Amino acid sequence: MPKSTLTARDAGLRACRAVLPALLGAIVAAGPLGAQNAPNLEPAATALYPGRTVELAEVLADPNDLWTTPEDLTRINDFVLKPEGACLDDLCVPVRQDEDSELFVRRQERGWFNVSGLARRLGQAYVHDPETETWSFAAVPVVLASTLESARAPDFELLDKDGVRRRLSDFRGRKVAIVTWASW
């Protein structure tokens, strides 16, 4: 390789090395405050909710809260963002959508919903592992309470000891004893 090519390449590398620390410093300095002005989209967050695991392609960067698209809100916990708020059947939590609020913001002409903020409003337990960007949400207490008040177990299906599929609903109106065990 000609010596002039190496010199030009070396000069280019030196220029990159000179600019890189300043660029990284600007990115770090933007931090969470910068996220308020221009979103920093992070791929691959995971939300766990009883009975489901939802992989989120993008979330709004925030070290304390899980901000997703309204469509992902529905995938996580069945709440739907409507003009009156975040609703699940007859339960609606008011959400301001005409300006930024603790539950809804607009960034880059997109709406973002604060799933963990909704959980706090509902008294719903959740935990967050920042290393894996995994958020685990318990059942919504109000929804769980309505199940307990009706004294009806949710329907499920299992194989009996003879290998026949049985649904709990097959025994409605009759007393049922369910015996389970675990080796641990």
N, CA and C atoms as a LAMMPS dump frame, in Angstrom:
ITEM: TIMESTEP
0
ITEM: NUMBER OF ATOMS
552
ITEM: BOX BOUNDS ff ff ff
-5.0000000000000000e+02 5.0000000000000000e+02
-5.0000000000000000e+02 5.0000000000000000e+02
-5.0000000000000000e+02 5.0000000000000000e+02
ITEM: ATOMS id mol type element x y z
1 1 1 N 0.845 -1.177 0
2 1 2 C 0 0 0
3 1 3 C 0.891 1.24 0
4 2 1 N 0.582 2.248 -0.829
5 2 2 C 1.431 3.454 -0.861
6 2 3 C 1.395 4.17 0.483
7 3 1 N 2.563 4.785 0.804
8 3 2 C 2.693 5.478 2.078
9 3 3 C 1.708 6.638 2.213
10 4 1 N 1.384 7.335 1.117
11 4 2 C 0.457 8.464 1.179
12 4 3 C -0.941 8.007 1.587
13 5 1 N -1.361 6.797 1.181
14 5 2 C -2.668 6.274 1.568
15 5 3 C -2.705 6.039 3.071
16 6 1 N -1.651 5.47 3.617
17 6 2 C -1.593 5.24 5.056
18 6 3 C -1.634 6.565 5.805
19 7 1 N -0.945 7.553 5.314
20 7 2 C -0.914 8.851 5.974
21 7 3 C -2.303 9.484 5.971
22 8 1 N -3.013 9.398 4.86
23 8 2 C -4.361 9.974 4.773
24 8 3 C -5.308 9.226 5.719
25 9 1 N -5.164 7.881 5.745
26 9 2 C -6.016 7.104 6.64
27 9 3 C -5.71 7.427 8.092
28 10 1 N -4.415 7.531 8.407
29 10 2 C -4.03 7.873 9.778
30 10 3 C -4.566 9.248 10.174
31 11 1 N -4.544 10.182 9.244
32 11 2 C -5.067 11.522 9.529
33 11 3 C -6.571 11.456 9.801
34 12 1 N -7.275 10.627 9.031
35 12 2 C -8.704 10.456 9.256
36 12 3 C -8.998 9.837 10.616
37 13 1 N -8.211 8.831 10.996
38 13 2 C -8.375 8.202 12.314
39 13 3 C -8.097 9.194 13.434
40 14 1 N -7.054 10.005 13.272
41 14 2 C -6.737 11.015 14.289
42 14 3 C -7.881 12.016 14.429
43 15 1 N -8.474 12.41 13.315
44 15 2 C -9.597 13.356 13.361
45 15 3 C -10.792 12.74 14.088
46 16 1 N -11.06 11.456 13.806
47 16 2 C -12.162 10.768 14.496
48 16 3 C -11.889 10.684 15.987
49 17 1 N -10.648 10.343 16.349
50 17 2 C -10.304 10.244 17.764
51 17 3 C -10.423 11.588 18.465
52 18 1 N -10.195 12.663 17.755
53 18 2 C -10.296 13.992 18.355
54 18 3 C -11.758 14.394 18.566
55 19 1 N -12.637 14.006 17.655
56 19 2 C -14.038 14.395 17.725
57 19 3 C -14.843 13.471 18.648
58 20 1 N -14.478 12.19 18.723
59 20 2 C -15.254 11.207 19.462
60 20 3 C -15.487 11.571 20.93
61 21 1 N -14.47 11.988 21.721
62 21 2 C -14.75 12.339 23.12
63 21 3 C -15.762 13.478 23.264
64 22 1 N -15.686 14.459 22.392
65 22 2 C -16.631 15.575 22.468
66 22 3 C -18.044 15.099 22.136
67 23 1 N -18.158 14.217 21.133
68 23 2 C -19.459 13.677 20.747
69 23 3 C -20.045 12.842 21.874
70 24 1 N -19.245 11.961 22.469
71 24 2 C -19.726 11.148 23.59
72 24 3 C -20.105 12.024 24.778
73 25 1 N -19.33 13.058 25.03
74 25 2 C -19.644 13.972 26.123
75 25 3 C -20.98 14.658 25.907
76 26 1 N -21.273 15.043 24.675
77 26 2 C -22.547 15.694 24.367
78 26 3 C -23.719 14.735 24.56
79 27 1 N -23.511 13.474 24.174
80 27 2 C -24.577 12.474 24.349
81 27 3 C -24.839 12.243 25.823
82 28 1 N -23.788 12.081 26.62
83 28 2 C -23.946 11.855 28.058
84 28 3 C -24.577 13.079 28.721
85 29 1 N -24.149 14.27 28.312
86 29 2 C -24.677 15.493 28.904
87 29 3 C -26.174 15.647 28.627
88 30 1 N -26.633 15.137 27.474
89 30 2 C -28.061 15.237 27.154
90 30 3 C -28.889 14.479 28.183
91 31 1 N -28.421 13.306 28.611
92 31 2 C -29.028 12.513 29.679
93 31 3 C -30.544 12.577 29.704
94 32 1 N -31.15 12.379 30.887
95 32 2 C -32.604 12.371 31.003
96 32 3 C -33.253 13.7 30.619
97 33 1 N -32.574 14.826 30.875
98 33 2 C -33.158 16.109 30.498
99 33 3 C -33.24 16.236 28.99
100 34 1 N -32.219 15.727 28.306
101 34 2 C -32.245 15.755 26.848
102 34 3 C -33.385 14.916 26.303
103 35 1 N -33.736 13.854 27.024
104 35 2 C -34.821 12.984 26.591
105 35 3 C -36.153 13.722 26.591
106 36 1 N -36.261 14.792 27.386
107 36 2 C -37.504 15.545 27.4
108 36 3 C -37.683 16.33 26.105
109 37 1 N -36.593 16.714 25.48
110 37 2 C -36.681 17.505 24.258
111 37 3 C -36.677 16.652 23.002
112 38 1 N -35.836 15.624 22.981
113 38 2 C -35.772 14.723 21.837
114 38 3 C -35.653 13.308 22.374
115 39 1 N -36.603 12.435 22.062
116 39 2 C -36.606 11.118 22.674
117 39 3 C -35.41 10.28 22.258
118 40 1 N -34.952 9.498 23.194
119 40 2 C -33.9 8.534 22.953
120 40 3 C -34.578 7.185 22.974
121 41 1 N -34.793 6.605 21.815
122 41 2 C -35.515 5.351 21.74
123 41 3 C -34.565 4.2 22.028
124 42 1 N -34.977 3.327 22.926
125 42 2 C -34.182 2.163 23.272
126 42 3 C -34.927 0.923 22.82
127 43 1 N -34.27 0.032 22.127
128 43 2 C -34.947 -1.196 21.71
129 43 3 C -34.967 -2.233 22.828
130 44 1 N -35.861 -3.181 22.671
131 44 2 C -35.856 -4.42 23.44
132 44 3 C -36.109 -4.295 24.936
133 45 1 N -37.104 -3.563 25.328
134 45 2 C -37.579 -3.646 26.708
135 45 3 C -38.615 -4.767 26.748
136 46 1 N -38.791 -5.348 27.925
137 46 2 C -39.745 -6.439 28.083
138 46 3 C -40.703 -6.096 29.212
139 47 1 N -41.989 -6.31 28.985
140 47 2 C -42.998 -6.103 30.022
141 47 3 C -43.644 -7.448 30.335
142 48 1 N -43.686 -7.772 31.615
143 48 2 C -44.323 -9.008 32.069
144 48 3 C -45.611 -8.639 32.783
145 49 1 N -46.667 -9.343 32.466
146 49 2 C -47.968 -9.13 33.088
147 49 3 C -48.548 -10.527 33.273
148 50 1 N -49.354 -10.779 34.295
149 50 2 C -49.842 -12.143 34.518
150 50 3 C -50.345 -12.8 33.229
151 51 1 N -49.702 -13.883 32.875
152 51 2 C -50.099 -14.644 31.697
153 51 3 C -49.503 -14.188 30.386
154 52 1 N -48.648 -13.16 30.389
155 52 2 C -48.078 -12.717 29.112
156 52 3 C -46.707 -12.076 29.269
157 53 1 N -45.95 -12.164 28.209
158 53 2 C -44.654 -11.505 28.085
159 53 3 C -44.712 -10.681 26.812
160 54 1 N -44.461 -9.384 26.929
161 54 2 C -44.558 -8.492 25.77
162 54 3 C -43.188 -7.89 25.493
163 55 1 N -42.649 -8.186 24.329
164 55 2 C -41.394 -7.578 23.885
165 55 3 C -41.732 -6.238 23.245
166 56 1 N -41.089 -5.189 23.714
167 56 2 C -41.356 -3.839 23.22
168 56 3 C -40.227 -3.416 22.29
169 57 1 N -40.57 -3.106 21.065
170 57 2 C -39.573 -2.721 20.072
171 57 3 C -38.921 -1.39 20.411
172 58 1 N -39.697 -0.482 20.999
173 58 2 C -39.138 0.809 21.365
174 58 3 C -39.871 1.388 22.563
175 59 1 N -39.102 2.067 23.397
176 59 2 C -39.644 2.753 24.57
177 59 3 C -38.965 4.112 24.651
178 60 1 N -39.589 5.021 25.342
179 60 2 C -38.998 6.331 25.562
180 60 3 C -38.038 6.208 26.74
181 61 1 N -36.824 6.647 26.575
182 61 2 C -35.803 6.489 27.613
183 61 3 C -36.173 7.26 28.871
184 62 1 N -36.205 6.548 29.981
185 62 2 C -36.477 7.141 31.284
186 62 3 C -36.011 6.13 32.326
187 63 1 N -35.135 6.521 33.243
188 63 2 C -34.638 5.547 34.218
189 63 3 C -35.682 5.136 35.255
190 64 1 N -36.76 5.887 35.384
191 64 2 C -37.739 5.627 36.442
192 64 3 C -39.08 5.098 35.968
193 65 1 N -39.411 5.27 34.703
194 65 2 C -40.736 4.89 34.223
195 65 3 C -40.656 4.18 32.882
196 66 1 N -41.677 3.368 32.601
197 66 2 C -41.798 2.675 31.324
198 66 3 C -42.779 3.442 30.445
199 67 1 N -42.238 4.103 29.414
200 67 2 C -43.045 4.859 28.452
201 67 3 C -43.128 4.058 27.165
202 68 1 N -44.351 3.678 26.772
203 68 2 C -44.563 2.908 25.552
204 68 3 C -45.557 3.632 24.658
205 69 1 N -45.753 3.09 23.483
206 69 2 C -46.795 3.617 22.607
207 69 3 C -48.15 3.189 23.17
208 70 1 N -49.207 3.912 22.865
209 70 2 C -50.534 3.491 23.322
210 70 3 C -50.911 2.087 22.851
211 71 1 N -50.431 1.695 21.663
212 71 2 C -50.71 0.35 21.159
213 71 3 C -50.045 -0.706 22.048
214 72 1 N -48.821 -0.423 22.498
215 72 2 C -48.138 -1.37 23.379
216 72 3 C -48.78 -1.408 24.762
217 73 1 N -49.362 -0.301 25.211
218 73 2 C -50.097 -0.306 26.475
219 73 3 C -51.16 -1.401 26.434
220 74 1 N -51.899 -1.468 25.345
221 74 2 C -52.955 -2.466 25.198
222 74 3 C -52.373 -3.878 25.161
223 75 1 N -51.241 -4.053 24.495
224 75 2 C -50.599 -5.368 24.448
225 75 3 C -50.134 -5.805 25.833
226 76 1 N -49.73 -4.854 26.669
227 76 2 C -49.211 -5.19 27.999
228 76 3 C -50.334 -5.585 28.945
229 77 1 N -51.371 -4.74 29.082
230 77 2 C -52.353 -4.979 30.147
231 77 3 C -53.814 -4.806 29.713
232 78 1 N -54.085 -4.737 28.437
233 78 2 C -55.438 -4.618 27.869
234 78 3 C -56.08 -3.246 28.049
235 79 1 N -55.403 -2.279 28.69
236 79 2 C -55.94 -0.923 28.767
237 79 3 C -55.872 -0.297 27.377
238 80 1 N -56.891 0.479 27.037
239 80 2 C -56.953 1.164 25.745
240 80 3 C -56.979 2.661 26.015
241 81 1 N -56.131 3.409 25.318
242 81 2 C -56.131 4.856 25.478
243 81 3 C -57.244 5.444 24.616
244 82 1 N -58.223 6.057 25.287
245 82 2 C -59.372 6.679 24.627
246 82 3 C -59.351 8.165 24.97
247 83 1 N -60.197 8.977 24.332
248 83 2 C -60.228 10.401 24.677
249 83 3 C -60.491 10.659 26.164
250 84 1 N -61.282 9.804 26.814
251 84 2 C -61.572 10.01 28.234
252 84 3 C -60.474 9.492 29.153
253 85 1 N -59.535 8.699 28.619
254 85 2 C -58.43 8.21 29.439
255 85 3 C -58.029 6.797 29.081
256 86 1 N -57.277 6.169 29.989
257 86 2 C -56.848 4.786 29.817
258 86 3 C -57.947 3.907 30.401
259 87 1 N -58.556 3.072 29.554
260 87 2 C -59.745 2.33 29.977
261 87 3 C -59.571 0.826 29.811
262 88 1 N -60.12 0.104 30.784
263 88 2 C -60.215 -1.348 30.753
264 88 3 C -61.647 -1.675 31.144
265 89 1 N -62.437 -2.084 30.179
266 89 2 C -63.871 -2.318 30.388
267 89 3 C -64.502 -1.044 30.964
268 90 1 N -65.109 -1.124 32.149
269 90 2 C -65.773 0.042 32.744
270 90 3 C -64.822 0.925 33.55
271 91 1 N -63.611 0.469 33.773
272 91 2 C -62.623 1.224 34.546
273 91 3 C -61.876 2.188 33.631
274 92 1 N -61.941 3.495 33.923
275 92 2 C -61.22 4.498 33.132
276 92 3 C -60.442 5.418 34.063
277 93 1 N -59.162 5.593 33.752
278 93 2 C -58.309 6.516 34.491
279 93 3 C -58.14 7.749 33.607
280 94 1 N -58.566 8.931 34.058
281 94 2 C -58.438 10.137 33.227
282 94 3 C -56.979 10.407 32.854
283 95 1 N -56.759 10.758 31.583
284 95 2 C -55.415 11.059 31.081
285 95 3 C -55.5 12.281 30.186
286 96 1 N -54.748 13.327 30.545
287 96 2 C -54.665 14.513 29.671
288 96 3 C -53.846 14.146 28.458
289 97 1 N -54.384 14.419 27.281
290 97 2 C -53.67 14.109 26.057
291 97 3 C -53.465 15.338 25.182
292 98 1 N -53.989 16.486 25.633
293 98 2 C -53.835 17.716 24.862
294 98 3 C -52.529 18.432 25.208
295 99 1 N -51.883 18.009 26.297
296 99 2 C -50.573 18.545 26.69
297 99 3 C -49.848 17.466 27.48
298 100 1 N -48.546 17.645 27.667
299 100 2 C -47.773 16.66 28.417
300 100 3 C -48.304 16.541 29.838
301 101 1 N -48.4 15.312 30.316
302 101 2 C -48.854 15.043 31.673
303 101 3 C -47.999 13.914 32.242
304 102 1 N -48.284 13.508 33.46
305 102 2 C -47.479 12.445 34.062
306 102 3 C -47.739 11.088 33.408
307 103 1 N -48.832 10.955 32.647
308 103 2 C -49.147 9.689 32
309 103 3 C -49.027 9.715 30.478
310 104 1 N -48.945 10.901 29.876
311 104 2 C -48.915 10.97 28.419
312 104 3 C -48.069 12.151 27.969
313 105 1 N -47.166 11.887 27.012
314 105 2 C -46.36 12.958 26.411
315 105 3 C -46.295 12.744 24.901
316 106 1 N -45.966 13.819 24.201
317 106 2 C -45.723 13.73 22.758
318 106 3 C -44.262 14.049 22.506
319 107 1 N -43.606 13.174 21.785
320 107 2 C -42.225 13.376 21.366
321 107 3 C -42.121 12.93 19.915
322 108 1 N -41.472 13.722 19.095
323 108 2 C -41.315 13.451 17.661
324 108 3 C -42.661 13.099 17.019
325 109 1 N -43.674 13.878 17.34
326 109 2 C -45.008 13.729 16.769
327 109 3 C -45.638 12.372 17.058
328 110 1 N -45.21 11.734 18.16
329 110 2 C -45.784 10.449 18.574
330 110 3 C -46.222 10.55 20.02
331 111 1 N -47.265 9.821 20.357
332 111 2 C -47.722 9.774 21.732
333 111 3 C -47.029 8.648 22.483
334 112 1 N -46.704 8.911 23.755
335 112 2 C -46.054 7.925 24.624
336 112 3 C -46.834 7.846 25.929
337 113 1 N -47.094 6.629 26.38
338 113 2 C -47.881 6.412 27.586
339 113 3 C -47.003 5.843 28.696
340 114 1 N -47.192 6.346 29.916
341 114 2 C -46.413 5.938 31.087
342 114 3 C -47.115 4.761 31.78
343 115 1 N -46.69 3.535 31.453
344 115 2 C -47.324 2.334 31.993
345 115 3 C -47.071 2.215 33.496
346 116 1 N -45.861 2.521 33.94
347 116 2 C -45.571 2.438 35.377
348 116 3 C -46.298 3.538 36.148
349 117 1 N -46.498 4.695 35.533
350 117 2 C -47.282 5.756 36.165
351 117 3 C -48.734 5.334 36.355
352 118 1 N -49.29 4.636 35.355
353 118 2 C -50.646 4.105 35.483
354 118 3 C -50.693 3.076 36.613
355 119 1 N -49.675 2.238 36.708
356 119 2 C -49.626 1.226 37.773
357 119 3 C -49.645 1.896 39.15
358 120 1 N -48.874 2.975 39.304
359 120 2 C -48.878 3.691 40.587
360 120 3 C -50.27 4.24 40.902
361 121 1 N -50.931 4.806 39.899
362 121 2 C -52.282 5.352 40.112
363 121 3 C -53.27 4.279 40.536
364 122 1 N -53.086 3.068 40.007
365 122 2 C -54.006 1.974 40.294
366 122 3 C -53.613 1.174 41.534
367 123 1 N -52.47 1.519 42.147
368 123 2 C -51.995 0.75 43.291
369 123 3 C -51.486 -0.621 42.882
370 124 1 N -51.044 -0.729 41.648
371 124 2 C -50.562 -1.987 41.085
372 124 3 C -49.068 -2.134 41.359
373 125 1 N -48.675 -3.254 41.912
374 125 2 C -47.256 -3.496 42.195
375 125 3 C -46.497 -3.76 40.897
376 126 1 N -45.247 -3.287 40.853
377 126 2 C -44.367 -3.589 39.718
378 126 3 C -42.921 -3.472 40.162
379 127 1 N -42.045 -4.132 39.423
380 127 2 C -40.608 -4.028 39.652
381 127 3 C -39.932 -3.837 38.303
382 128 1 N -38.727 -3.27 38.353
383 128 2 C -37.973 -2.976 37.141
384 128 3 C -36.54 -3.443 37.316
385 129 1 N -36.028 -4.188 36.345
386 129 2 C -34.614 -4.579 36.319
387 129 3 C -33.948 -3.751 35.23
388 130 1 N -33.172 -2.719 35.615
389 130 2 C -32.582 -1.838 34.595
390 130 3 C -31.525 -2.53 33.727
391 131 1 N -30.889 -3.574 34.245
392 131 2 C -29.866 -4.265 33.439
393 131 3 C -30.473 -4.943 32.223
394 132 1 N -31.635 -5.547 32.389
395 132 2 C -32.279 -6.252 31.272
396 132 3 C -33.437 -5.471 30.673
397 133 1 N -33.726 -4.287 31.24
398 133 2 C -34.879 -3.477 30.819
399 133 3 C -36.158 -4.318 30.835
400 134 1 N -36.345 -5.027 31.941
401 134 2 C -37.543 -5.834 32.132
402 134 3 C -38.396 -5.201 33.222
403 135 1 N -39.672 -5.056 32.928
404 135 2 C -40.647 -4.506 33.856
405 135 3 C -41.669 -5.597 34.127
406 136 1 N -41.911 -5.906 35.387
407 136 2 C -42.867 -6.941 35.752
408 136 3 C -44.005 -6.31 36.551
409 137 1 N -45.223 -6.471 36.047
410 137 2 C -46.403 -5.868 36.659
411 137 3 C -47.298 -6.951 37.247
412 138 1 N -47.771 -6.734 38.485
413 138 2 C -48.741 -7.64 39.106
414 138 3 C -50.114 -7.366 38.502
415 139 1 N -51.09 -8.162 38.893
416 139 2 C -52.46 -7.928 38.441
417 139 3 C -52.954 -6.589 38.983
418 140 1 N -53.849 -5.956 38.243
419 140 2 C -54.436 -4.689 38.674
420 140 3 C -55.358 -4.98 39.859
421 141 1 N -55.104 -4.361 41.029
422 141 2 C -55.895 -4.677 42.228
423 141 3 C -57.399 -4.545 42.051
424 142 1 N -57.866 -3.516 41.346
425 142 2 C -59.304 -3.319 41.165
426 142 3 C -59.906 -4.48 40.375
427 143 1 N -59.191 -4.933 39.353
428 143 2 C -59.673 -6.046 38.536
429 143 3 C -59.642 -7.334 39.355
430 144 1 N -58.568 -7.526 40.104
431 144 2 C -58.443 -8.708 40.958
432 144 3 C -59.549 -8.732 42.01
433 145 1 N -59.859 -7.579 42.599
434 145 2 C -60.902 -7.494 43.618
435 145 3 C -62.263 -7.882 43.048
436 146 1 N -62.545 -7.475 41.808
437 146 2 C -63.845 -7.828 41.219
438 146 3 C -63.946 -9.331 41.003
439 147 1 N -62.847 -9.987 40.693
440 147 2 C -62.849 -11.444 40.558
441 147 3 C -63.127 -12.094 41.9
442 148 1 N -62.498 -11.578 42.96
443 148 2 C -62.702 -12.138 44.289
444 148 3 C -64.123 -11.9 44.784
445 149 1 N -64.697 -10.733 44.47
446 149 2 C -66.065 -10.428 44.898
447 149 3 C -67.077 -11.361 44.248
448 150 1 N -66.843 -11.734 43.02
449 150 2 C -67.782 -12.622 42.339
450 150 3 C -67.606 -14.065 42.794
451 151 1 N -66.502 -14.37 43.467
452 151 2 C -66.2 -15.72 43.952
453 151 3 C -66.196 -16.738 42.817
454 152 1 N -65.818 -16.292 41.645
455 152 2 C -65.732 -17.197 40.502
456 152 3 C -64.28 -17.329 40.099
457 153 1 N -63.822 -18.543 40.028
458 153 2 C -62.458 -18.798 39.571
459 153 3 C -62.411 -18.595 38.057
460 154 1 N -61.31 -18.103 37.556
461 154 2 C -61.211 -17.976 36.098
462 154 3 C -61.211 -19.364 35.459
463 155 1 N -61.754 -19.444 34.27
464 155 2 C -61.829 -20.733 33.593
465 155 3 C -60.436 -21.149 33.114
466 156 1 N -60.14 -22.434 33.195
467 156 2 C -58.891 -22.971 32.678
468 156 3 C -59.138 -24.401 32.238
469 157 1 N -58.166 -24.965 31.54
470 157 2 C -58.297 -26.303 30.994
471 157 3 C -57.049 -27.105 31.341
472 158 1 N -57.242 -28.343 31.779
473 158 2 C -56.137 -29.252 32.119
474 158 3 C -56.484 -30.662 31.678
475 159 1 N -55.453 -31.497 31.611
476 159 2 C -55.679 -32.914 31.376
477 159 3 C -55.902 -33.582 32.722
478 160 1 N -56.915 -34.455 32.811
479 160 2 C -57.105 -35.178 34.066
480 160 3 C -56.151 -36.368 34.105
481 161 1 N -56.249 -37.189 35.159
482 161 2 C -55.298 -38.296 35.338
483 161 3 C -55.414 -39.337 34.232
484 162 1 N -56.55 -39.337 33.503
485 162 2 C -56.753 -40.279 32.4
486 162 3 C -56.402 -39.669 31.047
487 163 1 N -55.924 -38.42 31.045
488 163 2 C -55.54 -37.759 29.8
489 163 3 C -56.689 -37.075 29.077
490 164 1 N -57.835 -36.945 29.728
491 164 2 C -59 -36.285 29.127
492 164 3 C -58.956 -34.798 29.472
493 165 1 N -59.19 -33.951 28.46
494 165 2 C -59.208 -32.501 28.702
495 165 3 C -60.456 -32.127 29.488
496 166 1 N -60.232 -31.391 30.577
497 166 2 C -61.335 -30.932 31.417
498 166 3 C -61.218 -29.433 31.599
499 167 1 N -62.346 -28.754 31.489
500 167 2 C -62.402 -27.319 31.732
501 167 3 C -63.12 -27.102 33.057
502 168 1 N -62.675 -26.104 33.8
503 168 2 C -63.341 -25.805 35.06
504 168 3 C -64.805 -25.456 34.817
505 169 1 N -65.083 -24.772 33.712
506 169 2 C -66.463 -24.374 33.41
507 169 3 C -67.375 -25.583 33.204
508 170 1 N -66.824 -26.767 32.914
509 170 2 C -67.635 -27.973 32.783
510 170 3 C -68.296 -28.347 34.104
511 171 1 N -67.764 -27.823 35.209
512 171 2 C -68.261 -28.189 36.534
513 171 3 C -68.987 -27.041 37.236
514 172 1 N -69.373 -25.988 36.524
515 172 2 C -70.076 -24.861 37.141
516 172 3 C -71.31 -25.356 37.882
517 173 1 N -71.512 -24.81 39.084
518 173 2 C -72.657 -25.185 39.895
519 173 3 C -72.404 -26.408 40.761
520 174 1 N -71.251 -27.038 40.598
521 174 2 C -70.908 -28.211 41.404
522 174 3 C -69.659 -27.907 42.215
523 175 1 N -69.502 -28.574 43.329
524 175 2 C -68.294 -28.4 44.135
525 175 3 C -67.145 -29.128 43.465
526 176 1 N -65.984 -28.468 43.448
527 176 2 C -64.81 -29.034 42.806
528 176 3 C -63.63 -28.927 43.76
529 177 1 N -62.898 -29.995 43.903
530 177 2 C -61.64 -29.981 44.663
531 177 3 C -60.512 -30.137 43.671
532 178 1 N -59.59 -29.208 43.705
533 178 2 C -58.437 -29.25 42.809
534 178 3 C -57.214 -29.554 43.658
535 179 1 N -56.542 -30.648 43.336
536 179 2 C -55.364 -31.07 44.084
537 179 3 C -54.145 -30.842 43.216
538 180 1 N -53.195 -30.101 43.741
539 180 2 C -51.943 -29.855 43.023
540 180 3 C -50.777 -30.248 43.904
541 181 1 N -49.626 -30.409 43.321
542 181 2 C -48.418 -30.716 44.076
543 181 3 C -47.211 -30.198 43.295
544 182 1 N -46.133 -30.097 43.986
545 182 2 C -44.87 -29.696 43.364
546 182 3 C -43.745 -30.451 44.064
547 183 1 N -42.702 -30.735 43.329
548 183 2 C -41.597 -31.52 43.904
549 183 3 C -40.59 -30.646 44.642
550 184 1 N -40.697 -29.35 44.506
551 184 2 C -39.729 -28.508 45.209
552 184 3 C -40.234 -28.181 46.561
